[in-house]
Every structure is written in C-alpha cells, then in structure tokens.
Amino acid sequence: MKVVCAIDSMKGSLTSLQCGEAAAEGIKKVYPDADIVVRPLADGGEGTVDALVAGMNGRLEHVEVTGPHGRPVVCPYGIIEGDAKPQADDASSQAGDASDKADGAKVLTGATAVIEMSGAAGITMVSGEEKNPMNTTTYGVGEVIRDAIQKGCRRFIVGIGGSATNDGGVGMLQALGFGFLDKDGNQVAFGAKGLKDIESIDDSGVLKELKDCEFQIACDVTNPLCGEQGCSAIFGPQKGADAAMVMQMDKWLAYYASLAREKYPDTDPKFPGSGAAGGLGFAFRTFLHGKLESGISIVLRETKLADYVKDADVVITGEGRLDGQTAFGKAPVGVAELAKKFDRTVLAFAGSVTKDANACNDAGIDAFFPILRGVVTLAEAMDVENAKANMAAATEQAFRLMKACGKH
C-alpha cells in the first residue's frame, strides 16, 4: 500500500510535516510495510515558508527590515536553491563590478525565495493606535525581496495575506528603487497618507535585477483595488480605518492607479486580487509583472504533489479546522481535487470539524475525522505531544476500518 500524507499545519500546534509524520505513525500500526510519503502543504498564508523550506530542502533566512509601524523587525523567509549558472554578460544585465566579472561571478538564477508578507508588514505586528493604515507601510516587504535578490534569488513565491497596510504596495516598490515623487521630487511618506502626495512615478532607479525576476503571488481574494469591494472599503476597517479614512484612501488609490496607467498601459485596478493586502496585489501585477493565483495552486505545483499522488492508494490531508469554508479553495480540498484526477481515495483529519464541513465531501474528500478523543481545553488540544498522539490514533483507527473492510 502507498499512502501520501499532505496535511496543512495546525496553527499554533503542529507543522505540516509534523501532522504528516504523526499520521504515518498511526498508519504503520495497521500496515507496517506501507510505503508512506509525507509531503509539505500550505495555502500561501501562515506556515507556507516553514512548509516549503522543510519539505523542499530549503534554508531559512532572517533579515532585519522596516516593520509596518516603521520600526525594525526581523522577517524570516525561505530560499530553495537552484543550479548555479553563469551571470549573463551583456550591457543590460551588468550586476556586480568589473572584478566580479573578471572572477567569473555566478548567481543562483534558479534559486526561489518563499516570503510571507505578514512577516514584514503583518497586522499582528500592530495594535492600539499603531493599527492605522494611514501610517503602516509595506516597505519591509521590498527590503526582504531585495535581500533575497542579493542572495541569488530570481524566482519568488509571495503570500500576501494578513497585511496591516493599505498603501497600494508603494512602500514595497520604494524599497526596490521606484520613485513615487511629490511636487518637489521627493519620495512620499510611508503609509496610505503618502498616496495623496504622489505627482509622478519614476522607475529609472529600480534594481536592475528585477527584470530577471519572476513573481508568483499567492492571493486568495478577488477584490479590485478601488470601489465598494475595494481594499479600503472591505479591509480598511479591520486595519484601523474609520469611514472618513476609507473614503480618502479609496480616492487616493484611484489617482495612484491613474498615474500608473499613464506609465504602464496594461494597468488594471479592477483585476481580481488587485485589492489584496491593501493594494499589494496591484503593485506586484502592475510594476513587477507578478502573477496572482490561489495559494494552494502554487504550493501543489511547486511541491510537485501530483508526482506522488498519481500512484498512491490513499491520500491523507487535513488542517486545524475543517468547515464549510474548506470547500472553497483551501488546502485540503486542493489536495482532494488533485487526487481525484487520479481517482484516489482521500481521507481528511482535523483538529475540529464543524457541522457544515459536509461540503468537503462534495469537494472530493471521501471521509473526514476529528482527531480529538475527549473534552479538553484548547491548550490541551493544541499541545504538540497531545496533537501528535491524537493524529496518530485517529489515522490508526481509520485504517483499521479500511483493513477490516478489505478496502486495501
């Protein structure tokens, strides 16, 4: 029997790989000779860096950057190495000085950086009066990208959920060398308040390496940049904006988009996902040619899960809480949809299961199980050792049933 375990992290408790290893332990008690493959899983949000670094032989980097509040924070991100290739030696890609070229300098053009924007500009980093999108900035996100470029990365996977910002990604772009200039030719201030002063956009000073970079943006919202469904109206209040601020920011973002269109004709502030992370989706797509797509689609592709699932007998997935929303593009259903392309049996295990989780059955999960075995406190349920034991026990019993029924 071959079993593939691809389970999303149970946030605050088990990582993705810990979930899979605990499930494997339970399965082995029933099928000692089973071929069990544990693969990382994430949906582009929290846990994506850890999952992909651990599951794809990457390494974790830490860099001090400007936090959303303007003070230094340390942001972790992952690097997954590629092959070292000679640096292009033409007039348009002269990165490094003459001595570097004389020594035959190389860059890891295949290296991929995995970044969660929330590590540099996340809403959990601000509280109280600091929760104010007029002031919060994405500058630190650009600094992380810049650090990764300097370390050889040219491919980027960026999750943009959980932001504290509504600056249209201007802060990030400023860190990468773009000029968003006021009437006096100076860079505008951090935060959404800076948008009102933009008079021109200058890209003459951008990092030259950016032209060789590819950005895949994990984006699971479809909001446009502006309007009733735009980022200011829908997400501004949770970031600290009152009604007057929402109106101001929406107006400023619309003007910012009009300036961008003058310079980049393909600018489309109505494109689904442009409003993600306070307009960061718009910035990636407009200025960096980023591709916005669902986080789970990116992760499944990058981890090549199909290669493992195609000849499996059973696929195990899950997450911390399985509910009706899981059926709408979350990681376990992404795994299930992939597995069903090969007609594989899919079981899901979760820390908790809600009444509306039945929608997951229609989305490809053949059966799902909560792993808790009794009434416990939240702290007890999330204790790492308890969670491991519960996962192992739940998978063991599910596979005992399969064995008794002669399923495999």
One Martini backbone bead per residue (centre of mass of N, CA, C, O) as a GRO file, in nm:
protein
  408
    1MET     BB    1   0.096   0.036   0.022
    2LYS     BB    2   0.018   0.375  -0.072
    3VAL     BB    3   0.084   0.683   0.113
    4VAL     BB    4  -0.023   1.024   0.112
    5CYS     BB    5   0.089   1.305   0.308
    6ALA     BB    6  -0.109   1.623   0.304
    7ILE     BB    7  -0.091   1.856   0.564
    8ASP     BB    8  -0.188   2.109   0.718
    9SER     BB    9  -0.138   2.315   0.948
   10MET     BB   10  -0.171   2.352   1.307
   11LYS     BB   11  -0.204   2.629   1.439
   12GLY     BB   12  -0.004   2.630   1.730
   13SER     BB   13   0.109   2.327   1.683
   14LEU     BB   14   0.138   2.178   1.394
   15THR     BB   15   0.304   2.102   1.141
   16SER     BB   16   0.284   1.965   0.845
   17LEU     BB   17   0.499   1.738   0.896
   18GLN     BB   18   0.395   1.650   1.173
   19CYS     BB   19   0.125   1.552   1.076
   20GLY     BB   20   0.228   1.338   0.874
   21GLU     BB   21   0.401   1.171   1.079
   22ALA     BB   22   0.166   1.096   1.268
   23ALA     BB   23  -0.002   0.951   1.056
   24ALA     BB   24   0.212   0.738   0.986
   25GLU     BB   25   0.222   0.603   1.261
   26GLY     BB   26  -0.069   0.494   1.253
   27ILE     BB   27  -0.051   0.329   0.989
   28LYS     BB   28   0.186   0.133   1.076
   29LYS     BB   29   0.006  -0.029   1.283
   30VAL     BB   30  -0.148  -0.166   1.030
   31TYR     BB   31   0.088  -0.103   0.795
   32PRO     BB   32   0.413  -0.174   0.817
   33ASP     BB   33   0.471  -0.183   0.479
   34ALA     BB   34   0.409   0.088   0.408
   35ASP     BB   35   0.416   0.349   0.169
   36ILE     BB   36   0.518   0.658   0.308
   37VAL     BB   37   0.440   0.997   0.213
   38VAL     BB   38   0.568   1.314   0.313
   39ARG     BB   39   0.417   1.632   0.253
   40PRO     BB   40   0.394   1.952   0.201
   41LEU     BB   41   0.154   2.208   0.327
   42ALA     BB   42  -0.013   2.497   0.180
   43ASP     BB   43  -0.189   2.833   0.103
   44GLY     BB   44   0.017   3.101   0.136
   45GLY     BB   45   0.022   3.142   0.425
   46GLU     BB   46   0.064   3.055   0.713
   47GLY     BB   47   0.346   2.824   0.683
   48THR     BB   48   0.481   2.828   0.400
   49VAL     BB   49   0.777   2.856   0.460
   50ASP     BB   50   0.813   2.609   0.643
   51ALA     BB   51   0.704   2.394   0.449
   52LEU     BB   52   0.897   2.443   0.200
   53VAL     BB   53   1.166   2.425   0.342
   54ALA     BB   54   1.128   2.138   0.466
   55GLY     BB   55   1.015   1.992   0.184
   56MET     BB   56   1.268   2.139  -0.020
   57ASN     BB   57   1.555   2.186   0.094
   58GLY     BB   58   1.581   2.442   0.247
   59ARG     BB   59   1.630   2.774   0.382
   60LEU     BB   60   1.659   2.992   0.653
   61GLU     BB   61   1.599   3.337   0.674
   62HIS     BB   62   1.717   3.654   0.823
   63VAL     BB   63   1.577   3.993   0.825
   64GLU     BB   64   1.615   4.328   0.871
   65VAL     BB   65   1.330   4.543   0.880
   66THR     BB   66   1.064   4.737   0.805
   67GLY     BB   67   0.796   4.786   0.967
   68PRO     BB   68   0.472   4.895   0.965
   69HIS     BB   69   0.565   5.118   1.200
   70GLY     BB   70   0.898   5.173   1.127
   71ARG     BB   71   1.026   4.946   1.275
   72PRO     BB   72   1.223   4.700   1.347
   73VAL     BB   73   1.228   4.372   1.195
   74VAL     BB   74   1.222   4.015   1.182
   75CYS     BB   75   1.237   3.829   0.876
   76PRO     BB   76   1.133   3.536   0.754
   77TYR     BB   77   1.275   3.324   0.494
   78GLY     BB   78   1.302   3.136   0.195
   79ILE     BB   79   1.548   2.910   0.035
   80ILE     BB   80   1.557   2.755  -0.288
   81GLU     BB   81   1.770   2.599  -0.462
   82GLY     BB   82   1.964   2.614  -0.750
   83ASP     BB   83   2.143   2.652  -1.023
   84ALA     BB   84   2.447   2.741  -1.119
   85LYS     BB   85   2.496   3.030  -1.328
   86PRO     BB   86   2.601   3.228  -1.550
   87GLN     BB   87   2.629   3.545  -1.589
   88ALA     BB   88   2.516   3.773  -1.779
   89ASP     BB   89   2.712   3.944  -2.056
   90ASP     BB   90   2.548   4.233  -2.074
   91ALA     BB   91   2.442   4.556  -2.086
   92SER     BB   92   2.157   4.478  -1.924
   93SER     BB   93   2.334   4.274  -1.691
   94GLN     BB   94   2.538   4.452  -1.485
   95ALA     BB   95   2.604   4.281  -1.219
   96GLY     BB   96   2.841   4.411  -1.074
   97ASP     BB   97   3.170   4.429  -1.095
   98ALA     BB   98   3.458   4.387  -1.265
   99SER     BB   99   3.581   4.178  -1.068
  100ASP     BB  100   3.354   3.976  -1.084
  101LYS     BB  101   3.381   3.916  -1.390
  102ALA     BB  102   3.678   3.822  -1.379
  103ASP     BB  103   3.583   3.577  -1.175
  104GLY     BB  104   3.311   3.455  -1.274
  105ALA     BB  105   3.044   3.526  -1.178
  106LYS     BB  106   2.769   3.389  -0.984
  107VAL     BB  107   2.426   3.292  -1.000
  108LEU     BB  108   2.119   3.174  -0.856
  109THR     BB  109   1.879   3.159  -1.088
  110GLY     BB  110   1.704   2.912  -0.944
  111ALA     BB  111   1.632   3.058  -0.699
  112THR     BB  112   1.391   3.050  -0.429
  113ALA     BB  113   1.163   3.264  -0.275
  114VAL     BB  114   0.991   3.255   0.045
  115ILE     BB  115   0.713   3.474   0.125
  116GLU     BB  116   0.569   3.656   0.399
  117MET     BB  117   0.437   3.960   0.438
  118SER     BB  118   0.363   3.933   0.748
  119GLY     BB  119   0.674   3.938   0.839
  120ALA     BB  120   0.680   4.273   0.762
  121ALA     BB  121   0.332   4.362   0.744
  122GLY     BB  122   0.159   4.266   0.981
  123ILE     BB  123  -0.120   4.288   1.187
  124THR     BB  124   0.021   4.154   1.447
  125MET     BB  125   0.233   4.409   1.478
  126VAL     BB  126  -0.028   4.571   1.554
  127SER     BB  127  -0.162   4.812   1.794
  128GLY     BB  128  -0.384   5.018   1.860
  129GLU     BB  129  -0.274   5.314   1.726
  130GLU     BB  130  -0.097   5.155   1.508
  131LYS     BB  131  -0.374   5.083   1.380
  132ASN     BB  132  -0.293   5.251   1.076
  133PRO     BB  133  -0.307   5.287   0.730
  134MET     BB  134  -0.181   5.572   0.704
  135ASN     BB  135   0.114   5.451   0.826
  136THR     BB  136   0.144   5.184   0.709
  137THR     BB  137   0.399   4.961   0.564
  138THR     BB  138   0.572   4.779   0.279
  139TYR     BB  139   0.881   4.819   0.282
  140GLY     BB  140   0.982   4.545   0.405
  141VAL     BB  141   0.911   4.368   0.163
  142GLY     BB  142   1.124   4.491  -0.026
  143GLU     BB  143   1.367   4.418   0.154
  144VAL     BB  144   1.340   4.116   0.126
  145ILE     BB  145   1.367   4.099  -0.178
  146ARG     BB  146   1.644   4.232  -0.191
  147ASP     BB  147   1.792   4.019  -0.024
  148ALA     BB  148   1.728   3.780  -0.212
  149ILE     BB  149   1.867   3.891  -0.461
  150GLN     BB  150   2.153   3.910  -0.326
  151LYS     BB  151   2.123   3.573  -0.284
  152GLY     BB  152   2.010   3.475  -0.594
  153CYS     BB  153   1.719   3.542  -0.644
  154ARG     BB  154   1.446   3.503  -0.916
  155ARG     BB  155   1.232   3.356  -0.751
  156PHE     BB  156   0.884   3.412  -0.632
  157ILE     BB  157   0.702   3.341  -0.331
  158VAL     BB  158   0.404   3.529  -0.233
  159GLY     BB  159   0.237   3.594   0.056
  160ILE     BB  160  -0.055   3.838   0.112
  161GLY     BB  161  -0.154   3.785   0.391
  162GLY     BB  162  -0.213   3.980   0.678
  163SER     BB  163  -0.230   4.288   0.660
  164ALA     BB  164  -0.162   4.645   0.774
  165THR     BB  165  -0.222   4.768   0.483
  166ASN     BB  166  -0.290   5.073   0.232
  167ASP     BB  167  -0.041   5.156   0.002
  168GLY     BB  168  -0.033   4.992  -0.281
  169GLY     BB  169   0.284   4.905  -0.252
  170VAL     BB  170   0.478   5.152  -0.237
  171GLY     BB  171   0.683   5.072  -0.026
  172MET     BB  172   0.801   4.831  -0.171
  173LEU     BB  173   0.888   4.990  -0.429
  174GLN     BB  174   1.081   5.183  -0.291
  175ALA     BB  175   1.282   4.954  -0.196
  176LEU     BB  176   1.330   4.887  -0.525
  177GLY     BB  177   1.357   5.205  -0.660
  178PHE     BB  178   1.108   5.352  -0.670
  179GLY     BB  179   0.942   5.657  -0.761
  180PHE     BB  180   0.731   5.853  -0.537
  181LEU     BB  181   0.651   6.175  -0.621
  182ASP     BB  182   0.639   6.487  -0.545
  183LYS     BB  183   0.642   6.821  -0.634
  184ASP     BB  184   0.966   6.814  -0.531
  185GLY     BB  185   1.088   6.507  -0.583
  186ASN     BB  186   0.995   6.340  -0.341
  187GLN     BB  187   0.940   6.103  -0.139
  188VAL     BB  188   0.688   5.970  -0.004
  189ALA     BB  189   0.526   5.873   0.249
  190PHE     BB  190   0.433   5.655   0.454
  191GLY     BB  191   0.157   5.518   0.365
  192ALA     BB  192  -0.151   5.624   0.262
  193LYS     BB  193  -0.079   5.931   0.293
  194GLY     BB  194   0.126   5.932   0.048
  195LEU     BB  195  -0.070   5.913  -0.197
  196LYS     BB  196  -0.169   6.220  -0.207
  197ASP     BB  197   0.143   6.319  -0.317
  198ILE     BB  198   0.144   6.198  -0.590
  199GLU     BB  199   0.288   6.305  -0.919
  200SER     BB  200   0.510   6.075  -0.975
  201ILE     BB  201   0.681   5.813  -1.169
  202ASP     BB  202   0.998   5.641  -1.105
  203ASP     BB  203   1.215   5.377  -1.279
  204SER     BB  204   1.535   5.443  -1.299
  205GLY     BB  205   1.619   5.306  -0.991
  206VAL     BB  206   1.585   5.019  -1.024
  207LEU     BB  207   1.653   4.713  -0.989
  208LYS     BB  208   1.806   4.534  -1.239
  209GLU     BB  209   1.718   4.238  -1.146
  210LEU     BB  210   1.404   4.250  -1.189
  211LYS     BB  211   1.394   4.160  -1.496
  212ASP     BB  212   1.470   3.847  -1.388
  213CYS     BB  213   1.204   3.826  -1.231
  214GLU     BB  214   0.968   3.606  -1.061
  215PHE     BB  215   0.613   3.635  -0.964
  216GLN     BB  216   0.432   3.452  -0.720
  217ILE     BB  217   0.098   3.516  -0.603
  218ALA     BB  218  -0.065   3.453  -0.310
  219CYS     BB  219  -0.421   3.484  -0.390
  220ASP     BB  220  -0.760   3.464  -0.223
  221VAL     BB  221  -0.861   3.729  -0.346
  222THR     BB  222  -1.093   3.945  -0.566
  223ASN     BB  223  -1.039   4.229  -0.516
  224PRO     BB  224  -1.024   4.533  -0.596
  225LEU     BB  225  -0.882   4.832  -0.542
  226CYS     BB  226  -1.163   4.978  -0.583
  227GLY     BB  227  -1.444   5.055  -0.413
  228GLU     BB  228  -1.686   4.867  -0.257
  229GLN     BB  229  -1.465   4.607  -0.302
  230GLY     BB  230  -1.228   4.730  -0.198
  231CYS     BB  231  -0.972   4.757   0.026
  232SER     BB  232  -1.078   4.993   0.197
  233ALA     BB  233  -1.376   4.895   0.249
  234ILE     BB  234  -1.320   4.589   0.341
  235PHE     BB  235  -1.020   4.615   0.510
  236GLY     BB  236  -0.975   4.884   0.660
  237PRO     BB  237  -1.124   4.854   0.940
  238GLN     BB  238  -0.933   4.614   1.047
  239LYS     BB  239  -0.681   4.839   1.027
  240GLY     BB  240  -0.822   5.130   1.150
  241ALA     BB  241  -1.048   5.247   0.973
  242ASP     BB  242  -1.255   5.489   0.901
  243ALA     BB  243  -1.483   5.624   0.697
  244ALA     BB  244  -1.308   5.865   0.605
  245MET     BB  245  -1.053   5.701   0.535
  246VAL     BB  246  -1.175   5.522   0.320
  247MET     BB  247  -1.239   5.748   0.118
  248GLN     BB  248  -0.956   5.859   0.087
  249MET     BB  249  -0.803   5.602   0.000
  250ASP     BB  250  -0.969   5.542  -0.251
  251LYS     BB  251  -0.899   5.802  -0.402
  252TRP     BB  252  -0.589   5.773  -0.400
  253LEU     BB  253  -0.574   5.497  -0.545
  254ALA     BB  254  -0.704   5.592  -0.809
  255TYR     BB  255  -0.483   5.797  -0.879
  256TYR     BB  256  -0.245   5.601  -0.873
  257ALA     BB  257  -0.357   5.427  -1.107
  258SER     BB  258  -0.358   5.654  -1.320
  259LEU     BB  259  -0.051   5.699  -1.315
  260ALA     BB  260   0.027   5.411  -1.392
  261ARG     BB  261  -0.117   5.409  -1.673
  262GLU     BB  262   0.064   5.622  -1.809
  263LYS     BB  263   0.319   5.416  -1.790
  264TYR     BB  264   0.119   5.147  -1.775
  265PRO     BB  265  -0.120   5.035  -1.992
  266ASP     BB  266  -0.194   4.748  -1.831
  267THR     BB  267  -0.342   4.869  -1.617
  268ASP     BB  268  -0.565   4.695  -1.356
  269PRO     BB  269  -0.764   4.767  -1.080
  270LYS     BB  270  -0.994   4.529  -1.149
  271PHE     BB  271  -0.829   4.304  -1.095
  272PRO     BB  272  -0.830   4.019  -0.943
  273GLY     BB  273  -0.652   4.105  -0.637
  274SER     BB  274  -0.559   4.407  -0.624
  275GLY     BB  275  -0.673   4.442  -0.312
  276ALA     BB  276  -0.463   4.290  -0.188
  277ALA     BB  277  -0.301   4.404   0.074
  278GLY     BB  278  -0.371   4.707   0.009
  279GLY     BB  279  -0.255   4.674  -0.309
  280LEU     BB  280  -0.023   4.465  -0.357
  281GLY     BB  281  -0.134   4.318  -0.600
  282PHE     BB  282  -0.113   4.561  -0.790
  283ALA     BB  283   0.194   4.604  -0.770
  284PHE     BB  284   0.289   4.333  -0.875
  285ARG     BB  285   0.139   4.338  -1.151
  286THR     BB  286   0.228   4.625  -1.261
  287PHE     BB  287   0.556   4.641  -1.177
  288LEU     BB  288   0.638   4.297  -1.163
  289HIS     BB  289   0.462   4.085  -1.322
  290GLY     BB  290   0.270   3.941  -1.146
  291LYS     BB  291   0.111   3.636  -1.044
  292LEU     BB  292  -0.220   3.572  -0.965
  293GLU     BB  293  -0.293   3.309  -0.725
  294SER     BB  294  -0.357   3.045  -0.569
  295GLY     BB  295  -0.190   2.906  -0.314
  296ILE     BB  296  -0.241   2.602  -0.365
  297SER     BB  297  -0.148   2.596  -0.660
  298ILE     BB  298   0.143   2.669  -0.605
  299VAL     BB  299   0.219   2.444  -0.402
  300LEU     BB  300   0.150   2.197  -0.574
  301ARG     BB  301   0.350   2.268  -0.798
  302GLU     BB  302   0.620   2.304  -0.635
  303THR     BB  303   0.588   2.005  -0.490
  304LYS     BB  304   0.480   1.786  -0.689
  305LEU     BB  305   0.231   1.609  -0.591
  306ALA     BB  306   0.137   1.444  -0.839
  307ASP     BB  307   0.385   1.246  -0.842
  308TYR     BB  308   0.274   1.101  -0.572
  309VAL     BB  309  -0.042   1.051  -0.620
  310LYS     BB  310  -0.080   0.879  -0.889
  311ASP     BB  311   0.024   0.592  -0.713
  312ALA     BB  312  -0.178   0.595  -0.495
  313ASP     BB  313  -0.419   0.470  -0.266
  314VAL     BB  314  -0.385   0.701  -0.042
  315VAL     BB  315  -0.502   1.026   0.074
  316ILE     BB  316  -0.379   1.261   0.311
  317THR     BB  317  -0.548   1.521   0.490
  318GLY     BB  318  -0.574   1.865   0.628
  319GLU     BB  319  -0.655   2.055   0.936
  320GLY     BB  320  -0.747   2.228   1.208
  321ARG     BB  321  -1.020   2.326   1.045
  322LEU     BB  322  -1.319   2.182   0.938
  323ASP     BB  323  -1.525   2.343   0.690
  324GLY     BB  324  -1.708   2.508   0.461
  325GLN     BB  325  -1.453   2.679   0.362
  326THR     BB  326  -1.271   2.448   0.264
  327ALA     BB  327  -1.431   2.413  -0.018
  328PHE     BB  328  -1.296   2.716  -0.094
  329GLY     BB  329  -0.969   2.659  -0.172
  330LYS     BB  330  -0.840   2.497   0.029
  331ALA     BB  331  -0.596   2.276   0.084
  332PRO     BB  332  -0.752   1.999   0.110
  333VAL     BB  333  -0.915   2.039  -0.158
  334GLY     BB  334  -0.675   2.061  -0.343
  335VAL     BB  335  -0.586   1.772  -0.293
  336ALA     BB  336  -0.848   1.629  -0.372
  337GLU     BB  337  -0.864   1.725  -0.665
  338LEU     BB  338  -0.603   1.594  -0.748
  339ALA     BB  339  -0.665   1.297  -0.665
  340LYS     BB  340  -0.924   1.267  -0.854
  341LYS     BB  341  -0.763   1.259  -1.123
  342PHE     BB  342  -0.666   0.950  -1.006
  343ASP     BB  343  -0.879   0.805  -0.828
  344ARG     BB  344  -0.846   0.869  -0.516
  345THR     BB  345  -0.839   0.823  -0.188
  346VAL     BB  346  -0.982   1.056   0.060
  347LEU     BB  347  -0.853   1.171   0.371
  348ALA     BB  348  -0.948   1.361   0.667
  349PHE     BB  349  -0.783   1.561   0.925
  350ALA     BB  350  -0.886   1.728   1.237
  351GLY     BB  351  -0.917   1.910   1.516
  352SER     BB  352  -1.187   2.021   1.382
  353VAL     BB  353  -1.552   1.989   1.321
  354THR     BB  354  -1.815   2.102   1.140
  355LYS     BB  355  -2.133   2.090   1.020
  356ASP     BB  356  -2.043   2.222   0.724
  357ALA     BB  357  -1.823   1.999   0.623
  358ASN     BB  358  -1.984   1.836   0.404
  359ALA     BB  359  -1.877   1.996   0.158
  360CYS     BB  360  -1.613   1.822   0.132
  361ASN     BB  361  -1.738   1.574  -0.005
  362ASP     BB  362  -1.812   1.729  -0.274
  363ALA     BB  363  -1.483   1.809  -0.303
  364GLY     BB  364  -1.333   1.495  -0.254
  365ILE     BB  365  -1.384   1.401   0.036
  366ASP     BB  366  -1.469   1.094   0.153
  367ALA     BB  367  -1.346   1.139   0.454
  368PHE     BB  368  -1.381   1.266   0.795
  369PHE     BB  369  -1.180   1.352   1.102
  370PRO     BB  370  -1.161   1.395   1.423
  371ILE     BB  371  -0.895   1.379   1.674
  372LEU     BB  372  -1.054   1.410   1.912
  373ARG     BB  373  -1.124   1.209   2.233
  374GLY     BB  374  -1.216   1.463   2.409
  375VAL     BB  375  -1.264   1.677   2.669
  376VAL     BB  376  -1.084   1.981   2.623
  377THR     BB  377  -0.868   2.210   2.615
  378LEU     BB  378  -0.710   2.410   2.401
  379ALA     BB  379  -0.428   2.363   2.515
  380GLU     BB  380  -0.442   2.053   2.506
  381ALA     BB  381  -0.503   2.024   2.202
  382MET     BB  382  -0.229   2.202   2.115
  383ASP     BB  383  -0.046   2.016   2.217
  384VAL     BB  384   0.193   1.855   2.057
  385GLU     BB  385   0.179   1.568   2.180
  386ASN     BB  386  -0.126   1.539   2.173
  387ALA     BB  387  -0.163   1.584   1.867
  388LYS     BB  388   0.005   1.349   1.772
  389ALA     BB  389  -0.153   1.126   1.916
  390ASN     BB  390  -0.430   1.190   1.787
  391MET     BB  391  -0.348   1.149   1.493
  392ALA     BB  392  -0.249   0.858   1.515
  393ALA     BB  393  -0.513   0.735   1.627
  394ALA     BB  394  -0.707   0.818   1.398
  395THR     BB  395  -0.558   0.679   1.162
  396GLU     BB  396  -0.556   0.398   1.270
  397GLN     BB  397  -0.868   0.352   1.278
  398ALA     BB  398  -0.924   0.406   0.979
  399PHE     BB  399  -0.735   0.168   0.879
  400ARG     BB  400  -0.877  -0.058   1.027
  401LEU     BB  401  -1.137  -0.032   0.868
  402MET     BB  402  -1.021  -0.081   0.591
  403LYS     BB  403  -0.911  -0.363   0.653
  404ALA     BB  404  -1.184  -0.496   0.742
  405CYS     BB  405  -1.311  -0.417   0.444
  406GLY     BB  406  -1.090  -0.468   0.220
  407LYS     BB  407  -0.981  -0.212   0.068
  408HIS     BB  408  -0.638  -0.295   0.104
   0.00000   0.00000   0.00000
